[in-house]
Amino acid sequence: MLGLTAGLISLIIFGNIENLILASQGVVKGANPVKLGILSVIIVICWLLIGTFGTQLLESYGMYIEFIGGLAIFILGLQSMMAALKGE
């Protein structure tokens, strides 16, 4: 599979999930959808580049990176739900 490792795949997946959560928060806050879409595509490309090249250098720390990414997704998800419940 093109030399993709578990660490690389997990970084790409976590990066895109975090980007989706941040994009949904932007929609809730009433951000311009065109600007939000353009920025989202840029961030996804950045995550792809970081995942492709950075993971090869940091693969020995993959377990820690996955934990931090999962924790960030959890915190951002909670923050988004709390803001939606408050009607912000």
C-alpha positions in Angstrom: 0.0 0.0 0.0 2.6 2.5 -1.2 4.7 2.1 1.9 2.1 3.6 4.2 2.6 2.6 7.8 0.1 2.5 10.7 1.5 5.7 12.2 1.2 7.5 8.9 -2.3 6.4 8.3 -3.4 7.3 11.9 -1.8 10.8 11.6 -3.7 11.4 8.4 -7.0 10.2 9.8 -6.6 12.1 13.1 -5.6 15.2 11.3 -8.7 15.1 9.0 -11.0 14.3 11.9 -9.7 17.3 13.9 -10.1 19.5 10.8 -13.7 18.4 10.4 -14.5 19.2 14.0 -12.9 22.7 13.6 -14.8 23.2 10.4 -18.1 22.3 12.1 -17.3 24.8 14.9 -16.7 27.5 12.2 -20.1 26.7 10.7 -21.8 27.0 14.1 -20.1 30.3 14.7 -21.4 31.6 11.3 -18.0 31.7 9.4 -18.0 32.4 5.7 -18.4 28.9 4.2 -16.3 29.6 1.1 -13.3 30.8 3.2 -13.9 27.9 5.6 -13.8 25.4 2.8 -10.7 26.9 1.3 -8.9 26.9 4.6 -10.1 23.3 5.3 -8.6 22.1 2.0 -5.3 23.9 2.8 -5.2 22.2 6.3 -5.9 18.8 4.8 -3.1 19.2 2.3 -0.8 20.3 5.2 -1.8 17.3 7.2 -1.1 15.0 4.2 2.4 16.5 3.9 3.1 16.3 7.6 1.8 12.8 7.7 3.8 11.8 4.6 7.2 13.3 5.6 7.0 13.9 9.3 5.7 10.5 10.3 8.8 8.8 8.8 10.9 10.9 11.2 8.6 10.6 14.2 7.3 7.0 13.8 8.9 5.9 17.1 6.6 8.3 18.9 3.5 7.2 17.1 1.8 5.9 20.2 2.1 9.2 21.9 1.0 11.1 18.8 -2.1 8.9 18.5 -3.0 9.5 22.1 -2.6 13.3 21.8 -4.6 13.3 18.6 -7.4 11.3 20.2 -7.4 13.5 23.2 -7.6 16.6 21.0 -10.5 15.1 19.1 -12.3 14.4 22.3 -11.8 17.9 23.8 -12.7 19.6 20.5 -15.8 17.5 20.2 -16.9 18.3 23.8 -16.2 22.0 23.2 -18.3 21.9 20.0 -21.2 20.1 21.7 -21.2 22.5 24.7 -21.2 25.5 22.3 -24.1 24.0 20.3 -26.1 23.3 23.5 -25.6 26.8 24.7 -26.7 28.1 21.3 -23.5 30.1 20.6 
